[in-house]
Amino acid sequence: MKYYYVLMLQLIIWSAYSLMEWLSQHDHPIYNGLMFLVFFYLSNVIGNAIIKSAKKTLLATVASLGLYSIFHMALAILQI
């Protein structure tokens, strides 16, 4: 159950990243990349506090990022 909890929290973090990226759309791409790294680190730290395993946390973070990317690309294709 804790993996599901981490996955949901990380999806919320990735949604916040999308909001921040939308608000800073006129910034230099390097700053958007740095912001991505900050949100990736934040999701890892929060996940590791719950799961207590670095390898499983990294797997959950990559999985949540993959799910969010698929959802984001599907919405872009459907243009919603």
Secondary structure as UniProt FT lines:
FT   HELIX           2..23
FT   TURN            24..26
FT   HELIX           29..51
FT   HELIX           54..78
//
